[in-house]
Each structure stands twice: as structure tokens, then as C-alpha cells.
Amino acid sequence: MLLAEAANPDWQSVPLIGWSLAEAIRRVADAHLVTQIRNRDAIAARGWVEGEDFTVIDTEDVAGPMYKLGEVLRLGNNRGWTTLMALTSVAYPTFEKRAWKAFAPKIEAGAFDVVHRITPMSPTLNSPMAKLCEGVGVPFLLGPMNGGLAWPKAFNSIRHQEREFASYFRWVYTLGPGYTATRRYATGILCGSTDTLEQLPAWAKDKARLMPENAIDSARFPRRREARDDGPLGLLFVGRLVPYKGVDMLIDAAGSMLADGSATLKVAGDGPERERLETLLEGYVGKERASASFLGRVPHTQVNELMVEADLFVSPAVREFGGGAVLEAMACATPPVYVAHGGPMDIATEDTGFALALTDREGIVTELRELLAELRANRGEVNRKGEAAFERVRSKLTWDRKAEQLIEVYQALGEGRPMPSFFERGR
């Protein structure tokens, strides 16, 4: 059984991860998806048969009001993620309780070898089914969980801009009885980042393994970047234009190179920071901006084209949980530049990208400026790391490869063996 409250092929972020992983697993295993009713139409449109391939659980009476309240408290600006998760934690247990009621007879009868909770990924959301499955001898796998990444002290002002006031009290969730029970009764725990794994109680770490939650659908990225030895250094950013993404640091670091034409910059995405960022850019290159452009939101189908046209994907985000865009760049043989904090450190390595030390704003801008100047004169290093990034993704980080890894995990849990390990930070 694949338990994924959020699993939707038409959405982004966690719902798309839930769907992509469930779809990949079903290609190699006899699996049944249990999800929330809001995903029904999108899943059925992919040819899945309700009742045979998947089952929906209706929790809109509880989840709907909590989500609407969360949007009000976040002022509809896609910030305050911790606030939304706190409200979701009120509604999510209802999903599992109703799922258990619907499937308890089959689970108790041994119809499922493993119950795997894929989403939600937040470690703040507990699973009542962990104890229930343990009681009937069915392994319960949790994860990949990802969250709780510390806010860098040097960027507390950004923390406030992102309306992450609730994050100061996030630790409170560890005091609840569900926190301990979920981890104690889960047979295995997958963590989407090393940071999340390190947050586990010492007694739970032996049954936990690192497994980044993101992966690549190779069909969505058929083109790869070709090696280039001259011309302006092509820089690309793809993502939401919000404070913690650090696009202002990218512009300040690359400004002089954009002004003299030795570099170009494309920014794909939109958000509340766009007007401020465009004004900042004009200070370096003027209003015509021949060497730089803001593309606004672009369809995901165009991301591959943008990636292969660039030399570097630059993401100076100071608090990135998963680093999905970093992974997409690597899949296109475009090496990423990222801040050494959070999820990107578990996706990229020293051989496949360029890590910036997590210092303060001035330190990151200075290091990035120096790195760009160095790589403008040394394209061989860009080409080498781009090729290594491409190979790493194809060997370890596609959805099909992730499904194969999970089959090995399921087999180990079913046989009472320790889970295999596929990832280590930096390797």
C-alpha cells in the first residue's frame, strides 16, 4: 500500500513528488495508492482505475477549512510554510484514521506486504497507522521525510520577510505523544536530507536512511547541455522570486560581468520580489538589459531548453529543503551553484557542482562573484562537472532508479533485515 495524501500529476512540489514516486513504484511492483479525494480526477485522467489501482479518502470536511485558514494567515503570498504545516497537522491524522478504517481488514489479512507513507513529507505530521500496522505485523515505512532545516542566523531578516514566525516554535511538535510513537512503531524511516536524519532521536537513527525525495523523469529532460569553451558565461535561475531564494545576491555578484557582456542571465519565475529584483538589475545594465532578462513563469516543458542553453544554474538560496531545480539542472548536464546548506548538499557533490559557503550576505556575494570570474576563464571545469552531474542523475536519481531502490527497501523490511543504504551526503 502506498499512502500518499498528496499525489497529483497536475500539481507541483509535494503532490507531484507523491504522484511520480507512486507511478514509478507501480511499474515494478503490485501497489495500490491511497490518496486524498482532491486528486481523484487528475489520477483517473492518467488511466488509473479507481478501486483497482487507487482509492480516495474524503477528508475535505476537516482539511478544507484548515487549508483556507492557512492561506488567510499566510496572506495568500505563498510564504509562512511553517504556519501551513502546523494547521495541516490538525487535519492529517483524520486521513490516516479513515484510510485504516477502509483497509484494516485487508491489512490484517496480509493483503499488503508493506505500508509506505510517501506524503506528507513534513516530519511534523505524525502517522497513527504506524502503531496499528506494527500491531498486526505489517512493516510500516515512513518517508522520505524532509523539513526542519535551520534558518541561518545571518539571514534572520529574510526569515521575517518569509513570514516564518511560527518556525521559532516548530520544536514544540517533538513534545507530542504522536512524535515518539510514529518513529518508534515505524519499521523503517527514510529522510530526504541529512539535516532531517540528524534531527531524529538517537534510538531511531539505526532504522533510518538518507534518500532525497526528488528524482527526475528522463522523458521530461531529453536534451543535455553541450560542452562550450567560449562566449559569455550563461547564468540561469529557475524558481519562485521570494527572499530566501537569494536572487538579489546573484544579481549583485554577476552585475559587473553582465554590464561588460562577459556573462548573461536569465531568470525564470515570478513572485513578490520581481519588481525589486528588476530595479536592482537595471542599476547594473540599464533598462534595455541586453545581457539579462526576466522571463516570468515558464511551463515546466520549457525548463529543459533553458537549462541546456545555460552554462551554470545558480541557486543561492539560503534555506532549500529539497533542491529540485538543482537536480533538474544536473539532469541536463548543467552544473549547479548552490549554498552549502540543506537539500542540495545531498543531491550534488564536489564533482558535480559548486558549493558556496554559508556565511553572510556579503560573504556569499563575494565568493560567488569570484567563482563566476574564475569559471568564465575556465570552461573546462564547467564542462567536466556538467558531465559528472548528468551521470550521477542517470545512475541514482531518476524515478525508475528510485523505485528500484525502494523495492530493495521493501524486501529488507519484509524479511526483517536492516534497510540498504544508497546515499551519503557528498557521495
N, C-alpha and C positions, 0 to 999 in steps of 0.2 A: 504494500500500500504506500502510495506517495501522497503525503499530507501537505498540501500547498494552498493555504488560504488565498494567497496572491499568486495567480498563474494566468497570464493573459498575453497572447501573441501580438495584440494590437497596442499594447502599452509599453512604456519604457521602465527602466530601473528594476526594482524588485519583482514586479509582476512578469516582466519579460524574462528575467533570470529563472523564476519559478517555472514558467512555461518551457523555456529552452531546455532546462535540465530534465524536466518530466518527459518531454518529447524524445530526447536523446536516450533516456533510460528505457523507454518503451520500445525502442528499436532493437534492444539487445536483451530485454527481459519481459516476462509476463507481469506487467504492472498496471495497477488501477489508480487513477488520480482522483483524489477527493479535494474539492476546491469550493470557493465561495460562489454564491449564485450569480454575482455580478459578472462572472467570467463565462457564463454558460454560452451565450451567443457566439462569442469570438472563438471558443474552442470547438463548438459544433460546426462553425464555418470552415474549420480545418479538416472536417471529415470524421471527427471523433463521434462516437455514438454514445449518447447519454444512457447510463445504466449498464452499458457493456464496457466502455473504455473509461468513462469518468462519471462521477457523481457530484452533484452540487448540494451544498448545505446553505440554507437560508438563515442568515443572521442579521438581515437588514433592520429588524426591529431594534437591535442593540447597536450594531456597527454604524448604521446610517447617522443617527444623532451624534455619536461620538466624533465621526469624521467631520460633520458640519460644524460642530463646536470647535474642533481643531483648526479649521480653516478661518473661523472668526478670530480666534486667539492669535493666529499667525498673520492676520490682516490680509489673507489671500495672496501673500507675496512669496510663497514657496520658501519661507525661512522658518526658523523655530522648529526644526525637526525633532528635537527632544520633547517639545510640548506635544506634538502629534503622537509620538510613540507612547508617551505617558497616558494619553487618552485611549489609544489603541489597546493598551494593556488591560483596560477595563472590559473591552468587548471581546478580545481574542479567546479567552477561556471558554466562552459560550460556543464558539465554533468547534473546539475540540470535544466539548461535552456532548454536543449534538451529533458530531461525527461518531463518537464512541457509541452513542445510543443506536445509531443507524447500523453500525458494523460490528458491535460487540459479539453477536452470535457467530459471525464468520471468523473473527479474530480468535475467539475462544475455541473454535472448532479446528483451528490450524490452517485456515484458508490462505493466510499470508505468512510467509517466512520471516519478513521484516516489515516493520512500520517505520517509514522515514519521513520526518518532518523537514521539508525543504524550506518553506516560508511559513511564517515571517522569519527574517534573518536576525532581527534585533535580539540580543541576549537578555533584554529586559522583559521579554514576553515568555511566560512560563507555559509548560505543557502538562496538563493533568493526565494526558494519555500515557506519559512515561511510566508512572506508577501502575496504572491499570494494565498496561502491556506486560510489565515486569511480573505482575500478579498472576498472569496466565502463561508466562514463559515464552513470550514472543519478544525478540530483540527490538528495541526502540532506538533509532538513530536520529540524532539531533544535529541539524546544520546543513550547510555551513552557516554558522552564526558570525555576525560581524558588527562591531559597534563599540562604543565606549572609548574611542580614540581621544586622548587628552588634548585639550586646547593648549597650544604653545603659549607660555606666559608673555612672550614678546608680542603676541597678537591678540591680547585681550580686547582691544578696541574693536577688532573685527568680530570677535565673539559677540559683542553687544550689537554691532550692526546686523548680525545674522539673527538677532532676537533669540539667542541661545541662553536665556536667563535660567531656564529650567535645568540646564546642564550642571549648574552648581549643586543641584540636589539629586543628580542622577543616581548617586551611590545608594540612595535610600532603598532602591529596588532589591538590593542584596540582603536586606533585613527581613524580607517577607519569607514565609514558610515555603512558598512555591519555588523560590530561587534554589534553595538547597534540595528540595525534593526532585525538581526537574533534572538536576545534574547528578544526583545520587542514583536515581532509577533509570536514567538513560544508559543504555548498554554501550553506546559509543557517541562521541561528540566530535563534530568537525567544526573547525574555526576558520573563518575566511581571512584572518590576518594573524600574524604572530602577536600583535598587541592584544587581540581578543583572547588568544590562547593563554597569554601570561596573566590575564585577569581572573582565570579560573582558580578556585580553591586548590591548594596543593594536592588534596586527596583525589581530585577529579582529573588532573593532568595526565595521569598514566593511560586513561582511556580516551584521550583527546589527540587529534592530529590536525595539522595545518592543511587546508585545501581552499585556495582562493575561490570565491563564489563565481567570479566572472569567467567566461570562456568565449570562444569565437565560433561562429557559424562560417565555415570556409566559403560557402556559396555566396555569402554577402560581401566577401572580400577577395574576388578572383584576381585582382591586379596587384602587383607588387612594385615597389619603387625600384627604379634602375639606378645603378651607380652613376654619380656625376662628379666631375673633377674641377669644374669652373663655374662661372656665373655667380650672381648674387646668392647668398645663403638664404634659402627659402624657409621661413618660420611659419608654423601653424598652431593655432589654438582652437579647440573644439570643446564647447561646454557652455554651461549657464554663466551669464555675466553677473555674478554675485561677489561680494567682498572676499570671501575666503579662497576663491579661485586664483587670486593674485595676478590678474591680467595687467593691472597697473604696474606691477613690478616688471613684467615682461616688456611693457612699452618703455619704461624708464631705462631698462638695461639695453634694449635694442635701439633706442631713439637715435643715437648718433649714426649708427650703421644704416638705419632707414633713411636718415637725412642725406647721407652721401651716396646712397644707392648700392652699398655693398651687401645689403640684406633686404628682403621683402617680408611682409607679414600679412597673413590672412586670419581673421577672427570670425569663426563660425559659431553663432549662438546669439542669444538675446537675454535680456534681464534688466533689473533696475539700475545696474551700473553702466549701461551702454552710453548714455549721454555724457557722463563724466569721463569715461574712457575715450570717447571720440574727441572731446575737448583736450584731454591730455595728449593724445596723439597729434592733434593739429599743432600743438606747441613745438613739436619736432619737425614735422613735414609739411605744415601748412594745410590749407583747406582742400587743395587738389589731391593730396595724398596719393601720388602716383605709385609709391612703393608699398602702400599699405591699404587695406580695405576691411570694412566690417560687412560681413555677408548676411547677417541676421540668421534666423533659423533656417537650416537646410534639411531636406529629407535625409533620413539615415542612408538611403541608397546612394547619396552623393558623397558620403564620407570617404569611401574608398578612393574616389577620384581625387579629393582634396589631399588625402594622405600621401598618395604616390607622387603628387606634384611637389610636395614639400621635401626639404632636407631633414628637418627636425620637427618633432611635435613637442612643444614647450608647454608644460603644465606646472607653473609654480604655486600650486595650491598648498596651503599650509595645514590643511586637515582633510585628507582624502581617505575615505574608508576603503573603497574597493579599487579605484583606478581603472574603470572600464575603458576610458578613452586611451589611456596609456597602453592597454592591451591591444586595442584596435590599431593603434599606430604600429606596434610591433608586428602585428599580423600583416601589415603592408610593407614590412622591411624599412620602416621609417623609425629611427631610434628616438626614444623619448628623453626629454629633460624634465626632471621632477625633483621635488623637495624630499629629502630623506626622512620621511615621517609617514607612517600609515601603510595602507594597502599597496601602493606602487612598489614598495620595497620587497614585497612578496611575489610580485609579478616580474619585475625587471631585475637584472643582475648587473654586476660591474661590467660584464662583457656585452650586455645588450642595451645599455642606456647610460645616461649621465645624471648622477645624483648630486643635488646641491645641498650643502649642509644646512640644517635647520638652525639658523641664528636669529637675527632680527631683520627687519625690512632692508636696512642699509647693507647688511652683510649679504643677503640673498641677491640683491640687485647688483652689487659689486662682483660677486662670484659669477653670476650669470653673464654679466657684461664681458668679463674676461674670457669666459668659456666660449661665448659666441665669436669673439675676435679670434680666438685660437682655432676654432673649427672652420671659420671662414678660410683660414690658410692651410687647413689640414683636412681635406675632404676624405682622404683615405680612412681616417678614423671613423668618420660618419658612415661611410660605406661598409666598413668592417662590422661595426656594431649593428647596423641595419640588417645585414645578412644573418648575424647571430640571433638577433631578435626574431626574425622570421622563422628560423629553425626551431627556436625554443617554443614558440607558439604551436607550430605544427606537431611537435613531438609530445607536448604536455598539456596544452591549454586550448584545445578545441572541445566542443561539446561532446563529440563522439569519443574523444580520448577520456574526457571526464566521466562519461558513462561507463567506459571500460574500467576505470579506476574504482568506481562505486560498486561495480559487480564484484570486484575482489574484496571490497569492504564488506558487502552483504554476506559473502561466503564465509569470511572470517568470523563475523558476528554469529552467523547461524551455527558454526562449528565450535563456538566458544573460544576462538583464538584471538590474540591481540590484532587490532587493525593494522594493515600495512601503512607505511609512510611513503608519500610520493613527493612531498615538498619540504624544503627548509629555506628559511629566509636567506636570500643571496645565492641560492643554488638551484 
